């Protein structure tokens, strides 16, 4: 059974495993709508009640497909999170964290998703704004106030920020008024090969901020089929994870199973996001997430990964 934990002080009790809809945008492989609809339905039927998406995923495709899938699902069955700031068209990525663009983006997302209320709106991957004019201060001074205004109007329920780099999340929270940021979404930092997120949990909790973890397989590093060619991880880390996957395979315990179970095991993390457009994978992950990991095997895997623990990379 999935457990449900309040996300910070939002009042939203979300499942400890949640559904990331990036796969619906054919981000990782070409997908078809029928299978995508079935994946969303399998998630809801399995007890998942938190769905995360972004206009960036598939350059609006993920939101569009998810919106079609949600037509057949009662609105009270799920909380929905989407994002602002990262976009794209015709294969070209774009970024715009201005107040006008993020405000317009919220309404555009609602139209694609076929809903009239967004439970959680996130500023997407704030590290990209860090490299733009105004830096992270613009997120504090312009992006977040625009979203808070929408929260005050009842257009969105709650406001959060996302990033790969934990220090950026901390900086924005420290420089914002209390209560502006209600949640954070961080990825690849509570996995078998990287638990850096734990260093920040005291800080987030002290500020009343809920925590969502994402990518329990570390973007494919922790898989039997091997890391995808586009993965930005350095070669020594890739090789260490391959050795760990081989050990798990020898023991008849797929590393994917261990990775999911480990990532959902920390009760201080409200939920862990995974993404799949395959309904069988969704059901399998829900089953795995309902069981404790083999902690002896976790220790062996961490020993194999060794000095590659917490080795990270730049976002792209």
N, C-alpha and C positions, 0 to 999 in steps of 0.2 A: 504493500500500500504506500502511496505517496503521502508525505507529510506536508503540512501547510504552515507557513511562517509569515508573520506580518513583515512587510517590507519597510523597515525603519519605523517611522511614525505615520505612514500613509493610511493605515487602516486596511490596506489591501493584504489579505492573507493569500499568498501565492504558493503554488506547488514547488517542492524543492527541486524538481526537474521541470524545465520549461522549454517551450518550442520556439526556436529561432527560424524565421521564415526566409532567410537569405537563399536557401536552396531553391525556393519557389521562383527565384529570379534567374535560374540557370547559371548561378555563380560558379558552381563546381562541375556541373555536367548539364547537358541539354535535358530538360524535363518536359513532361507533357501535363496538361492541366488536369486530366482525369486522375492521374496518380497523385498529383499535388493535392487535389481536393481530398482524396482518400487519406493522405498523410495527416492533414489538418484534422479530419474527422477522427482518425485513430488517436491522435493526441488528446482531443477532448474526451473521447470515450474512455481513455485510459486514466483520466483524472487530472491531466494537465490543464491549468486554468490561466496560464500567463503566456502570451504570444508576443514576440518581439520582431519588428521589421524595420525597414528604412527605405526612403525613396532612392537611396544610393544602390541598393541591391538589385542588380540587373537593370540599373538605370530605369527605375519605376516599374519594372515588370513584377517584382516580388509583391509590391503593394497591390498591384492590379489583380494578380492571380489570387492573392490572399483575400481580397475583397469579394471575389466571386465565390470562394470557398466559404466565407463567413455568412453568405446569404442564407445558407441552410442550417445555421447554428444559432440558437437563441443567444441574445446579447448578454444575458446574465450568466452565461456559462464560462465567460473568459474576461480577463483584463487584457487590454491591448496597449502595447508600447510601440511608438515609432519615433523618428528622429528628424532633426533639422541640421543643416550645415554642409552635408556632403551630397552631391548630385552627379549627374552625368547625362550625356546624350551622344548617340552615334559612336559609342565606344570611348568618348573623351570624358575624363573625370573633371568635375568642377567643385569649387568650395565657395560658400558665401554665408557668412555668419552675421550679416547685417540684420538690424531689427526688421526692416521691411521684408527682406527675403524670407527670414524664418517665420514671420507671421503669415505671409502668403503661403509658405510651404505647409503649414499646419492645415489650412483650409483645403489645399490641393490634396494632401494625404487623406483627409476625411472623405473627399469626393471619390478618390480611387478605392478607398477601403469600404465605401458604402455605409459609413457610420456618421453620427452627429456628435460624438464625444470621444476624446482620446484619454484613456486612463492615465497614461504616463508619457510625457514628451521629453525626449533626451536631446541634448546638444551632442552631435555625433563626432567622435574622435577629435577632441579639442586640440590635440597636438598639431593638427594642420593649421588651425588659427594661430597657434604659437609662432608659426613661420610666416604668417601674413602681417601686413601693416596693422599695428595696434596690439599684436600679440595676444596673450591670454587675457590681458586687461580688457580687451574688447568683449570677450565672453562675459566678464563681470559687469561691464558698464553698459553693454548694448544687447547682447544676445539673451542673457538670462532675464533682464527686466522685461523684454518683449514677451517672453514666455510666461513670466509671472503675471503680466497684464492679462494674458489669455486665461491663466488659471483663475484670476480674480473675476473674470467674466463668465466662468463656468464652461469655457470651451474645452479646456483640458483639466484633468484632475490633479496631476502632480508633475513636478519638474525634476529632471535628473541630468547627469552628464556622463559621457562615456569616453574611454581612452584606453590604449594599451599601456601608456606610461603612468604608473601610479602617482608619481610625484606631481604630475600635472593636475590630477584630480584633487590632491591635497591642496595645492596652491590656490586653485579656484575657490575651493570651499573656505579656505582661510581668508580670502580677500572678498568674499561675498557676505552679505548680511545673513544672520542666522535664519534658517527656515526657507531660504531661497532654493538651495539645492536639497532635495529630499532623498535622492538615491544616486548610486553610482553603478555603472556597468563596466567591468574590467575583464579582459580576456587573456587566456594563456598564463595566468599567474596563480591559479590554484589547480595544478595538475600534478601528475606523477613526477614530472621533471622540473617543476617550478612552483614553489609555494610562497612566493614573495608577497602575495596578497595578505598573508597572515600578519606581516609587519605593520599593516595599516588598519587592522580591524579595530584596535583600541581607539584610534583617532576617529574613524567613522562612527563608531558607537557613541563616543563622547559627544559627537555633534548630532546625534539622532538620525543618522543617515543609513538607509538600507543598502545592502550590498547584493549585487547580482554578478555571478561569475559566468564566464562563457568559454566555450571551446574546450571541453574536457579532453579531447584528443589532441589538443595543442595544434590545431589546424592540420591534423593528419600526421603529425610526428609519431603519435602513439597508435600505430595501426599495423596490422599484419601485411597489408598490401604495399606498405612503404610510403615514404613521404612524397607528396606531389612535386613535380619538377619546379613549380613556381615558389616553393616554400623558401622563406628568407633565412631560415636557421643556418648557423655555421656548420660546416661539415663534421667536426668532432661531436657536436650534439646530435646530429642526424645519425651518425654511426653508433653512438651510445644508445639511442632509442631503438635502433634496429636490433642491437644485442639484447635489449630488454624484451622486445617483442618476440625474439627467438626463444628466450627462456620461458615466457608465458606459453608460447605455442607448445613447447616440449612438455609442459605440465598440463596441457589440455585446458588452459584457462586463457581465452583470448585477451590480449592486452587492452582491446577496446572495452571489454567488460570490466576489467580491473580499473581502467581509467575513469569510466563513468561512475563506478561505485565509489572510488576515492574522491572524485570531485564533488559529489553530493553529500559526503560524509560529515562535513563540518557544519554543525547547527548554527554557527554564527553567520553563515552565508545563507541568505534567504532562498536563493535558487541558483541553479546552474543551467545555462542555455545550451542546447545542442541543435543542430540543423540537419534535416533530412527530408527529401521529397519522396522517400520510399516508405509506405505505410508499415511494411514488415520491420524495417529498421526502427521506426518509431515505437512499435509495440515491444520490440526486443529491448530497447533502451529503457522503457518504462519498467519492464520486468527486472532488468539489472539494477535499476536505481532503487528498487524496493528491497534489495538485499544488501547485507554487509559485505565489504570486500574481504578477501583473504589477506589479513594484515601481515602475515608472514611473507607472503609473496610481494606485498607492497614494499616491505623492508628490503627484500632481495632486489627488486627492480630499482629502488632508490640507490642501492649500493652499486649496481651496475652502471647507472647513470653517473654516479660519483661526482667528479669535479665539474661535470657539465650541468649540475643542478643550478637553477636560476640563471643560466646563460640565456640571454634574450636577444632581441633584434629590433630593428626600426620598423615602424608601421609603413604600409605602402598602399 
